[in-house]
């Protein structure tokens, strides 16, 4: 019986903490996307993501000749589909787009 009570207590704590984590991570990605600006340097963009502890996928190079690249800032929450798409050329950020639940 004691193990069942402990398990229920753990599940209640998880049920309280997870929504807070989910909202916090989604807001972190949203705020990061608002700060990244076109013409920002690629290195400055990567350093900003590190400073704000935002999970980045990329930057991935798409063409060698033109230097096009793309990165996505995503939430660490497993059920969040919010993301921020950042496209750039060479050493500069070009386009920043927030995607909500897509």
C-alpha positions in Angstrom: 0.0 0.0 0.0 2.9 2.4 0.8 4.3 1.9 -2.7 1.0 2.8 -4.3 0.7 6.0 -2.2 4.2 7.0 -3.2 3.5 6.3 -6.9 0.3 8.4 -6.7 2.3 11.2 -5.0 4.9 11.1 -7.8 2.2 11.2 -10.5 0.5 14.2 -8.9 3.9 16.1 -8.7 4.5 15.3 -12.4 1.0 16.4 -13.3 1.7 19.7 -11.7 5.2 20.3 -13.0 4.8 19.2 -16.6 2.3 21.9 -17.7 4.6 24.6 -16.2 7.6 23.1 -18.0 5.6 22.9 -21.3 4.5 26.6 -21.1 8.0 27.8 -20.0 9.7 26.0 -22.9 7.2 27.3 -25.5 7.6 30.8 -24.2 11.4 30.6 -24.3 11.3 29.7 -28.0 8.8 32.5 -28.7 10.9 35.1 -26.9 14.1 33.9 -28.6 12.3 34.2 -32.0 11.4 37.8 -31.2 15.0 38.7 -30.4 16.6 37.2 -33.5 16.7 39.8 -36.2 17.5 39.8 -39.9 21.1 40.8 -40.6 22.2 39.4 -37.3 25.5 37.5 -37.6 25.3 33.7 -37.7 27.8 33.4 -34.9 25.9 35.9 -32.8 22.7 34.0 -33.4 24.3 30.7 -32.3 25.8 32.4 -29.2 22.4 33.9 -28.4 20.8 30.5 -28.6 23.5 29.1 -26.2 23.0 32.0 -23.8 19.2 31.6 -23.7 19.5 27.8 -23.5 17.3 27.3 -26.6 17.6 23.9 -28.4 18.7 24.5 -32.0 18.4 22.0 -34.9 21.1 23.1 -37.3 22.3 25.4 -38.8 22.3 23.1 -41.8 24.0 24.3 -45.0 21.8 24.0 -48.1 24.1 25.2 -50.8 27.8 25.5 -51.1 27.9 28.2 -53.7 25.3 30.6 -52.2 26.1 29.8 -48.6 22.4 29.3 -47.7 21.6 27.7 -44.3 18.7 27.0 -42.1 18.2 26.4 -38.4 15.2 25.6 -36.2 14.7 26.6 -32.6 12.5 24.0 -30.9 10.9 23.5 -27.5 12.4 20.7 -25.3 8.8 19.8 -24.3 7.9 16.5 -26.1 4.3 17.6 -26.9 5.0 21.1 -28.1 5.1 21.7 -31.8 6.0 25.4 -31.5 9.2 26.3 -33.4 11.2 29.2 -34.8 12.6 28.8 -38.4 15.7 30.9 -39.1 17.1 31.1 -42.6 20.3 32.8 -43.6 22.8 33.4 -46.3 26.5 33.4 -45.7 27.2 34.8 -42.2 23.9 36.7 -41.8 20.4 35.8 -40.7 17.9 36.5 -43.4 14.4 35.3 -42.4 12.9 34.6 -38.9 9.5 32.9 -38.8 7.6 31.6 -35.7 5.5 28.5 -36.2 2.8 27.7 -33.7 1.7 24.1 -33.4 2.4 23.2 -37.0 
